[in-house]
Amino acid sequence: MFLRLLSDVRWRTVSPKWRSTSSSRHMTTSATEPPPISLPAQAQVVICGGGIVGTSVAYHLSKLGWKDIVLLEQGRLAAGSTRFCAGIVSTVRHLSIELKMADYSNKLYQQLEQETGIKTGYVKTGSISLAQTQDRLISLKRIASRLSVMGIPCEIMAPKQVAQLHPLINIHDLVGAMYVPEDAVVSSVDVSLALANAASRNGVQIHERTSISHVMVQKGCVTGVETDRGQIECQYFVNCAGQWAYELGLSNEEPVSIPLHGCEHFYLLTRPLKKPLESNTPTIVDPDGRIYIRSWQGGILSGGFEKNPKPIFTEGRNQLEIQNLHEDWDHFEPLLSSLLRRMPGLEALEIMQLVNCPESFTPDMRCIMGESPTVQGYFVLAGMNSAGTSFGGGAGRYLAEWMVNGCPSENVWPLDLKRFGALQSSRTFLRHRVMEVMPLIYDLKVPRWDFQTGRQLRTSPLYDRLDAQGARWMEKHGFERPKYFVPPGKDLLALDQSKTFYKPDWFDIVGSEVKCCKEAVCVIDMSSFTKFEISSTGDQALEVLQYLFSNDLDVPVGHIVHTGMLNEEGGYENDCSIARLNKRSFFMISPTDQQVHCWAWLKKHMPNDSNLLLEDVTWKYTALNLIGPRAVDVLSELSYVPMTPEHFPSLFCKEMSVGYANGIRVMSMTHTGEPGFMLYIPIEYALHVYNELMSVGQKYGIRNAGYYALRSLRIEKFFAFWGQDLDTFTTPLECGREFRVKLDKGTDFIGRDALMQQKQDGVCKRFTMFILEDHDTDLDLWPWWGEPIYRNGHYVGKTTSSAYSYTLERHVCLGFVQNFDEETREALVVTPDFINRGEYEIDIAGQRFQAKAKLYPFSSLFTQRRRKDEMELSGYHGK
């Protein structure tokens, strides 16, 4: 029966009736088509794209009070990818911001029909995510714990309960499932038309069959668009062009890089079952089988994400409307087999059509949102990774808020266009990466997994040397960074393939690196850090930086200041260290993935002064972190100058000779709280300096270390990192950094007023360290990030990062604690006393572990241990 089905479907065609009803809303003959309405000469906003994303942006902009908006669609509304969407609205997401977008979309679509009078096909079906393995079930439990604290009902259930909810499902190979009763299905086309209708009522002008050739730019700002029907002057442009967003971005007078690429996406439609499937039958997601199944007109709609996807449009091919691509039953066969294993009763069911439609995917499986770093007023919302229906409503809302208010109401950094650099826009890179991304949508993603394609794009000069010594690599912003170093004799293959939610195989390796950092000396290659130089002919650099940064930079030459750039609300746009090189020059060090964001923020806020110079010198310097009590001995021997604290105080920078190399910027800090130095080395000297460090350091027990050791060290010292712990909604007062802010200096800076008000009112969340107390490192699931935090049984926040502390021999989690009024859910002030008086638990995949809360690191414990270590180390160098 299975083979006959495969052979039968090859000659089956879609019935004319289905074809006509699915497209009847768009079918008009040229004879009856009214002449197009002329375009306006100017508008405040021009939106390109009339799919669910573009219409959502128009809808939300109009709701926020912007009326002078023109939406242009090159074909007909909802005739692109939206036309072929499966219409599933699901909140089952790993990423918090994606979960919030999907939840908002669900609520919006539910009331859209009542608002507009247009039927949207909304049916609350619920969804069941299946688990064929224990690891998959753990992954679902982690999601369930996050859904629950968001107020979204969900339930982890046994296979028998799945059969009760969906009798056609074969449950013999399942170990469990997650049921989310409020997930839904819609008609994506009808949702788009309803959004467009509501936007039009609010004053938005919509023009179909109008193509944009390019966006006009002057002095780095949007000034208008050129279309096949004339020009429109505008202040803002929104690229919601879906499949064509990449090409449209490059066609501008000043190109905008939008890294996405299309792949073919397949799903089949069947005739109704003998007993037609109810419209509210739960949607099935079987990620281990790589398929999804939903009810569709009494039959089913089923597609998936195969292991060998087919990229498309690589030659820049364009078309006004997306058509159904060629059927490819051979390619779809693994997904069809998976479907029949999951629903064996469908073998005799008649197939109506195999739909093959293009979907756009991004290099990291997250959609692209935000303002271009190079063109002011150019916004983007595209690359939905086959989740346009789930994200369309929420994403449109956040982008509209961004445009109207200057920032969205949630932290959208994981989706920000500025997380990418130009290097991710290579067509070859995108083609190869999306072939990996599409299967990953349903692959099991354990903590700290890495992409395999598009690697070795940016490397340190030491890459080959470190690789030969056993380095295992991770990628950040295209830069290769060492995770840890595998000692000789270890089973490298087994280690590389180790994937688990439990204690990882690298545990002892990282432990030995941490031990060496604390007892001897280690070298970590940290060349990926973003590095800028800001200089001026006069005092302009200091004046500008004093306004842009929250800490006082008017310090003596050679001093280093930990600071950050804040927004008007006092939140961190950037976290960095700045060294004053001389009276008119500053050296700025920021996180790796802030390279584009930092540059754009500085350029946006710095005056256009020819006497002021901003230079990205990231590529000019190799950065080596020399960590440990013996670092001072190694560097003293190589530089022939004393490096003790008396001669080289903490947070000090000086250009020195190291070995034969001159001009090495040596800084007395390590980003971990451990003693040591950062060495910023001109790249041509990198290999020489590294070799000298390793040679001289041998007698001091030197070894290589990686970022996993760095992470463990910084977390046990309660150091917050931007992008993990800090974001644009986190102020210095909320994370214990008031001492890094010049509030009492009388100097104005961006965010000062907000911080002064917050200091007066009190903070409503507070950065806290948690030490797990009843957690078995060997047997229990590990915390990684995003775990809910409970205080006296009530949810108060979530973890932002965590690591095992080899010093405390406990897991340490960092996160924010909030305080809510139980009735109104209004945020209340969080005092140190509120933190200290609570009993805390951390929820790891549904299991709660007791935790001790601390507002300060265990410095006294560390000091005691270090004194003991230093006594024991008196003979270490001879070993």
N, C-alpha and C positions, 0 to 999 in steps of 0.2 A: 504493500500500500504506500510505503514511504517513497519507493522509487517511482511508482506510478504518479504520485503527486508531483514529484520533481519533473517527470516527463510531461505530465498534463499541463503544468503551469506555463510551459514555454509557449504554447499556442493560444493561451487564453488572453483575451483583450478586455479592456474596460468597456462596460456597456455605454452606449451613447447617452443613455439617460443620466448615468452618474457623471459623465464628463460634462454634460450641459448644466446639470444642477450645481456642480461645484464651481463653475465659472460664470454662471448666468448673471451674477451681479455686475460683471465687468463687460458683458458682450453687448456692444452696440455697433451698428453698421456706420460706415463713414457718411452715408447719406443722411442718417438721422442725428449724427453727432453734432452738438451745437458748436459754433465757433469758439475758440478759446478766449477767455477773458484776458485782457492785456495785463502785463505785469506792472506792479507799482515801480516807480523810479527809485524809491528808497524805502528802507525798513530798519527797525532796530536790530532784528534777528532774522537770519535766513537759515532754515533747516534743510539739509539735503537728505532725503530718504523718507518714503511714506509707508514704511513697515511698522511693526509694533513698537520698535524702539523710537523712531522719529516721531510718530504720532503721540507717544507717551511724553516725550520731551515737550512737544507743542502743548499738550493738554496741561502739563504741570506748570509750564511757564505762564500760561494764561490764567491758571488758578492762583498764581502768585502775583497777578496784577499786570504782567507784561502783555500788551495787546498788539503792539506793532510788530507782528510776526508773520513771516511768509514761509510756508512749507512747500518745497519743490520736489516732485517725484518724476523721474525720467520716463516711467511707464504709467502704470495705474496703481492706485493705493493698494498696499498689501499684496502686490504681485511678485515680490522677490522671495527671499527665504521664508518670510512669514506665511506665504501661501501654502507652503508644504510642511509647516510645523506640526508635530504630533499633538500639540495642544495640552501637554501635561504640565501641571503647576505643582511643583514639589518643593517642600522645605527641607528635604533631607540633604543637607550640605555640611561639609566639614568646616568651611570658613564662616566666621561669625557674620561678616558683612553680607555674604551671599545668602545666608539664612534669613537675615533681616529683610533683604530685598525681596526674596521669594515670599516671605510672610506678608509683606505689604502688598505685593502684586496680587496675592490670593484675596486679600480683603478688598482691594480696589475692584477687581474683576467681579467679585460677588455683588457689589452694589452698582456696577456700571449700567446694567440693563434698566434698573429703576431710574437712574439719573438721566439716561439718554433715550429710553424707549426702544433701543435696538437690542435684539436678542443676541447674546454672546455665547450661547451654548454652555454656560457655566453649570457644571454638575459636581457637587461635592461627593467624590467617589471614595476618598481615602486612598492610601497607597500601602503596599506591603513590600518591604525590602527583604529579600531572602538571603540566608546564609548557608552555604554548603560546607563551610569550614569554621573551626573555632576562632581563628584569627579574624575572619569576616564578621562573626558575631561580636567579637570584642570591638571591632570598628563601629558596628551599629550601636553598641551600648554606649560608646563614647559620644556618638551623635545624639543618642536619646537623652543623655544627661544634660546636654546643652539645650536641646529642644524643650525639655521640661522646665528649665529655669527661665526660658523665654515665654512661658505660658502657652506653649503649643502642645496639645495632648499627644502622647505617644505611648506605645506599650511594646516591650520585648515579650515575644510569645513563643510557645512551643509549636512544632510542626503541625500537630493535630488541630490547633486553633486556626492555623492558616487554611486547612482543609474546610473548616466550618465557614470561613469567610468567603472562600473561593473554591467550590467543589471540583472545578476542572483541573486544579493544580496537583501535579504529582509531587508528593512530599517525602518520598522514600529516602532521598539523599540529603535532606535538610537537617541542620542541627538547631535551627531557630530562625527567627525573623523579627522585624520591627514593623509595627502597624502605626501609621499616622492618619487618623480618621478624618482630618480636615483638609488633606490634600485634594486636588480637584483636577478636572479637565475642562477645557474651553475650546471654542473655535477661534484660533488665533487671528484669522482674517476678520471675523466679526468683532473681536475685541479691538482690532486696529481701526475698523470703520467707526466703532462707537467712540473711541478716543478722538478720532478725527472730527466726528460730528460735534462732540462736546467742545473741542478746541475751536471749531468754526463758529459755534454759537457765542463763544467768548471773544470773537474778533479776529481769530487767526485766519489768514488767507491761505487757501490750499490750491496749488496749481499742478495738475497732472501733465504728463507728456512734455516735461520741461527738463532738459539736461543741462547740468552745470559743467562747463569746460574747465574753468579754474577759478580760484579765489584770488582776488586782487589784494595786494599787500603794499603798504607804504610805511617806511620807517619802523618795521617790525610789528605793525598793527593791521588788522583786517580793515579794509575800506569798502569792499563790495564783492560781488560775484559776476562772472561773465557767463551767460546762458545762451542757448541756441535761439532765444527769443529776446535777447537784449541784456543790458546790465541792470543790476540792482545795487545801489549803495547801501551798506550796512555797517554796523559796529561789531556785530557778533555773527559768527558762522558756526553751525553745528554739523559736523560730519557724522551722519547716521546712515552712511551709504552701504553698510553691510559688506557684501562681497567686493564692492568696488571702493571701499574706504581707503585701501592701500594705494591704488592707482590715483584716486582723487587727491590724496594727500601729496603725492609726488608731483602732481600736475600744477601745483601752485607756483606763483612767481617766487615764493620762498618756500621750498618743500617742507612738508610736515611728515615725519616718519610715524607710520601707524602699522606696527608689525602684526599682520594677520595673514592667513592663507586659507584657501578653500579646500575642502575634501568632499568627496561624494559620501552621502549618507543615505542608507537604504532602510525602507520599512515596507511591509506588505499590508494590504487591505483584503479582507475576506468577505464573502457573502454572509448573510445572517446564519447562525446556527439553527438546527432544527427547532430547538427551544431558544429563541433569540436571547442573547445576553442582555441583562438589564443594563440601562445606561449608568446606573450608580454602582456597578460592579467594581471592586477595588482595582486600581492599577497595580500591576506586578512589576517589580524591578528585580531582576536576577543577575546581579553584577558578576557572579562567578560563572554564569552561563553567557554573560555579555549581552543580555537582551532585556527589553522592556515590553510589556503587553498591556493594552488598554481596550476597553469596550468601544466599539465603533459601529453604530447603526445596526445593532443586533449581532454583529460579527466582532472581529477583533482587528486591531491595528498593532503590529509588532515590528520592532526594529532593534537596532543594537549598535555596538561599537566594536567592530572586528579588529583582529590583531594586525591585519595587513591593509590599512586604508589606502584609498586612491586619491592623491592630490589632484586638483583641477585648476584650470585658469592660469597655468604657469606661463603661458605665452602672452598674457595680458589680454586674452580674448574677452570681448565684451558683448553684452546683449541687453536690450532694454528691459526685458522681463525674464526671470528665470523660468526655464521650461523643465519639464520632467526629462532627466537625462536617460541614457540608454539603460534598459534592463540588463542585469548581469547576474543570472541565476547561479552560475558557477561561483562567483564571488560571494553571494549571499548564502550559499549552501551551509557553511558552518553555523550561521545564525538560525537558519531554518531547522537544522538538526537539533540545535539547542532548544528551540521553541517546541518541537515535537516531543522531546524528552520531558519538557516541563508540562506540556499539555497534550498527552498522547491521544486524547479523544478528538483532536483536530485533524487527524490523518486524512479523513475522507472529506474534509471541508473544502469547498470550492474557493479558490483564490481569485480575487477580482483584479488586483494589480500589484506589481512590485514598483514602488515609488523610489526613484533615485534622484535626490535633490542635493544641491550644494549647501554646505554649512561652513562658516568661517571659524577658524580656530587660532588661538594665540600661543605664543611660545611657552606660557606657564599655566595654561588652562583657566586663566581668569580674564574676565572681560576688560576692555580698555575704556577708561573714562577720564575726562578732565581736560584742562587747557594745555595747549601746545607750549613747550618750553621755549620755542623760538618765535612764535607768532602770537602776539597778544590779541585776545578776542576770538581765537580759533579753538573751538571745543570739539571733543570727539566722544562718541558713544558707539562702540562697535565691538566685534569679536566676541559673540555670545557663547561660543563653544557648545552649540546645540541646546542652549538653555534660554533662548530669547523670550519664550513665553513666561517662564518662571521669573526671570529677572527684569523683563521689560518695564513693568509698572514701577518697581522700586528703583531701578537704575535711572529711569526718566525723571523720577522725583528728585533723586540726589543730584543729578546734573543740573536740573532747573534751580535747585537751591544754591548750588555752586555759582551759577551765573548771576542770580538775583542778589544773593546775600554775601557773595564773596567766598563762601565755604559751605559744604553740605552739613547736615545735622548729625552725621555719623562719620567715624574715621574710615575713609575710603582709600587710604594709602595702598592697600594690597591691590587696588584696581587702577591706580593712578597711571596715566600715560607716561609720566616722568620716571616710573620705575624701570623703563627701558632706555637704552642708549641707541645710537645710530647703528651699532654693530649687530643689533637684533633685526635689522631691516634687510639684510641680504636675502635675496630670493632663494638662493641655494640653502641657506640656513633655515629659512622658514619652511621650505618644502620638506626638508629632512626632519625638522623638529615636529611639525604637525603630524607626520607619520608616526611619531612616538606619542604625541599628546592625545590623539583620538583614542587609542586603546587604553591609555592611562585613566580615562574618565571612569572606566569600570574596574581597572586594576586595583588590587588591595594596596593602599598606600600606608605603609608603616612609617613611624617617625624617622625623620632624617634620611629619606630616600633622595636620590639625585637623578636628574636627567642624564641620559647617556649620549644623546645627539648634540651636535653643535658645541662640542667641548674643545678645550685647548685653544680658545679664541684669544684670550688674554692670559699671558703667563709671565711670571717673574723670570729674570735671567737665571735664577737658580733652579728652575723647574726640573731640568734633566738630572741635575746633581741630586736633588731631593728625591726624585722618582726612583733613582738607582739605589737610594738608601731605604726604600720601603714605604715612601709616602703614599697614603691613600687620599684621594682628592675629592673635594666638593667644589661646587661652582656658585659664585655670587656675582651677579651683574656681569656675567661673562668671564669673570676672573677665576682662575684655578687657585684654590687655597687648600693647604694640607689639613686633613682631619686628624690624623694620627700617623705614626710610623710603625710598620709591622716589623718586629725583630726577626733576625735570621732564624730559620727553622720552623716558623709558624706556617700553618696551612693557609696560604694566601687565598686560594680559590674559595675555600669554605668561609673564610672571613668576609670576603667580598659579597658572598651570596647570603650572608646572615641577615635575616629580616625578622624582627620580632617586636612585640609590644612589651616584652619582658626584659630581663637583664640581657644586654647585648654581648656578643663575643669579644668586643673590643674593650670590655670593662677593665680587665687587668692591664692591658696595654696603656690605656689612658691613665690609669692609676699610677703606673710607674713613671709616666711623664710628669704628672702632678707632683709626685714625691721628689723627683729630680728638681723641679722648679722651686720646691720649698727647702731642699737640703743642699743642692749644688748649684747648677746653672743649666739653663736650656735656651735654645734659639728657636724662635717661631718666625717664619716668613710672613709678614703682614703687609706686603707690598700693595695689596688691593685697596688699602685705605685711600679715600679721596683726599687729594692734596691741592690746595690753592695758595697762591701768593697774591697779596693785596699791597700795592705800594703807590706812592704819590711823590710829586716833586716838592710839595710842602707838607702842611699838616692835614691835608684833605683826608688821607686814609684813616687817621685816628678819629677825626670828627665823624666820618661816615660810619665807621665800625662801632663807635660808642653809641650811635643811635640804633644800629641794626642788632647789636648783641646786648644781652642782659647783664653781663658781668663787666667790671671795670677793666678796660684794656689800657688805660693810661698807667702802665707799670714800667719799671726800669727795663732797659734793653737786656734781653736774655731770659726774662721771666716768662713762664707758661701759665695761661689762664684757662681753666675749664669753664666753658660757657655754652651759650646756645642762642639761636635766633628764634624769637617768639613772634606769634601773630598778635593781632589786636586783642584777642581774648586771653592772652598770656600763655597759650599752648605752644609746645615745642615744634617749630618747623624744622629745627636742626639741633643736634647736640654735637659739640666739637671741642677741640683744644686748640688754642691759638698761642703761638710763640712770637714774641716781639723780637725780630731780627735786628732792627735798628730803629731809629726814631721815626722813619718813614716807611717801614716795610714790616709786614706781618705774614706768618706762615700758619695756615689753617689746615687742621686734620679732622676729617669727618668720616662717618661710616661709608663703607664701600658702595652701597646702593643709593647713596645720596648724591652721587656725582652730578646727575642731570638736575635733580630737584634743587640742590644747593646753588648751582650755577644760575638757574632760572630765577630763584628767589633773590639772589644778590643782584643780578642784572636788572630785575624789576624795580628794586628799591634804591639802587645806587644812582646818583646823579650822572647825567651824561657829560662828564668832565674829562677833557683830553689829558689833564694832569693826573688822573686817577687810573691805575692799571690793575685789572683783574686777570690773572693767568692761571690756567689749569696745568699744574705740574705733576699730576698723578703719575704720568709715564716717565718722568725724569728721575724719580727716586725709587730705589728698592728699600723697603722698610724691614729691618730686623729687630725683633723684640728679644732682648737679652735679659732673661728673668732668673732671679735666684740670688741667694746670699753671696755666691761666688762670682756674680757678674762684675762686681767692683774689682776683684782681683784680675779677672781676664782683661778687662778694659784698661786697667792701670798698667798692666804689663805690655799691652799693645800700643798704648799712647805715650808711655813714659811720663805721665803726669798723675798725681794722686787723684783718685775718684771717690774718696770718702765723703760722707755728708758735710764735713767741715769745709772741704774744698769744692764740692759740687753738690750744693743743697738740692732738696726736693723741688720738683717743678722748675727746673732750670734748663736752659738750652745754650749750647755753645758749639761753634764750629771747631773741629779738631782733626788731627791726623790719626788715623788708625792703620797700623802697618805702614805700607808705602803710600796709602791713599790720603789725599788732602780734601778739605771741604766737606767732611762728614758732619752732619748735624746730629749731635748727641743730646738726647733729652732724658732727664732723670724722672721717668715715669714708665709704667708698663701696662696700663689699662686694666690691671688686675688687683692692685693694692699690694702686690708683692714687690720687694726691692729689685732694682734693675734699671735698664736703660733702653730707650728706643733709639735706633741708629737709622737716620735717613741718609742713604748712600747714593750718590750719582751712579746711574746704572752701569757705567763703564767700569766702575770699581767694585761692583757687587760681588763678583765671584772671588776676587782677591780678598776682600774683607771677610767674606764668609769662610774661606779657607784658613785665613789667619785666626779667626775666632775658634774654629774647630781644632786647629793645631795647638794653639796656646792653651785652650780650654781642656785639653785631654787630661792634664794632671789635676784638674778641678772637677772631673766627672761630667763634662759637658755632653749633651745629647740634643738631638732634634725633638721638637714637640709640635703639636698641631692645635687647631682651634677647639677641639673637644676639651683638651686640658685647660685652655684659656677660658672656656665657658664655665667649667667647674670652678676655677679660681675666682672669677669675677662674681659668680652668683653667690658663693659662700661668703664673699666680702660685701654682698648687698649692693653691687654696682649695677645700675640700670643702663640698658642699651636702647638707643633710638631704633624704632621699627619693631622691637620686641616688647619692651616695657613702656617706652615713652612714645607718644604720638602727638598730633596737633591738638588733642583735647586734654593733654596732661600739662599742668603748670609746675614750675619749680617748687611751689609751696606744697603741692600734693605729693611730691616724691622726696621730701626732705632736703631740698636743695636751695633753701632760702639764702644760705650763706654764699651761694654763687650768683646772687642778684644784687645790683647796686641800688637798692631802694633808698638807702640813706645817704647817697652821694649827691642828691639834687640834680642828677643828670637824667635827661629825658631819653627814653628808648621805647621802641615798639613793644606794646604790651604792659607798660608800666602802670597805666591807670587801672587796668583790669586786675593786676596783682595787688595794687594798693587797696582796691575794693575787697578783694578776696582775703587779704590779710585782716581787714576789719571785720568781715562777715564770718570768716572761718572756712575751712575746706570741707567739701562734701565727699571726698574720697581720699584715701591715704595709702601710699605705697608701703607694703608690709612684707616681711620675710616669714616664711613658715617652715618649720622643721617637722617632718613626719615622724611620729613617735611609735606607732604600732605597725609599721610597715616593714615587711620582710623583703629586703633587696633581692634575694635569690629566688623567692617563690611568688611574690605579688607582682601585679601589673605595675609598670612604672608610670609616674606622672611625666608628661612631656610639655604641654602648654594647653591653655584653654579649659582646664578643669574647674568646675564650679567650687566656690569656697562657701562654706556654711558657718555661721556664727550662732551658737545657741539654737541650732536647728533651722535657722533661716538663711536663705541665700543672700549673700552680701557682695559677691564679685566673682572674678575668675582669675586663674593664674595666667601670667604673661610669659614666664619662662621658668625652667626648672633644671636641676642637675644633681647628680650625686656628689656630695661633699666627702672626699676621701679623708679630710681632716676630722670632720664630725662623725664620719661613718654613718651618715643619715642622708636622706634625700632632702634637698632644700628647694622650696618653691617661692617664687616672687609673684606678687599680684597686688591688686588694689581692693581695698575694703570700703564699701559704701554703707550708708545707713539710711533706711527708708521708713517713713511712717507707714505702719502696717495697714491703715485704712485708706489713706489718700495716695500712698506710694510716692509721696513727695520726698525729695532728697533732703536729709538733715545733716547737720554739721557732724563730722567725724573727729573726735578729739583723741589724743593719746590714751586717755583714760578709757574711752570706748573700746579701743583696740585691746588694751591690756586686761580688761575685765571679761573678755569673751572666751567661750570654749569653742574651738574651731575644728572643722573637719574638711578634708579635701576629697571630692568625689572623683574617683578614677573608674570610669566605665561602669558606674552604678554602685560601686563599693566605696564606702566612706572610711577614711583613715583619720585618726586623731592627729592634730598638728598644734605645735606651740607657735604663737605669733610673737614676732620681735620687730621693733621699730629701729633697732640698731644692730650691726653685725656683732659677732662674738669676738670682739677685738681683744678682750682681756684673756680669753682662752687661747687665741692665736699667739699673743705675746708670751704667755707662759710656755707654750710649746716651743716657740722659736728660741727662747733662751736655753731651753733644754737641748734643742737641736744644735745650736751653735757650740755648746760645750762638747757634744758628741762628734761634731764635725772637725774638731781640731786636727784629727789625723786622716780626714777623708781624702785629701788631695794625693796622698801617697798610695791610694788603692788603684 
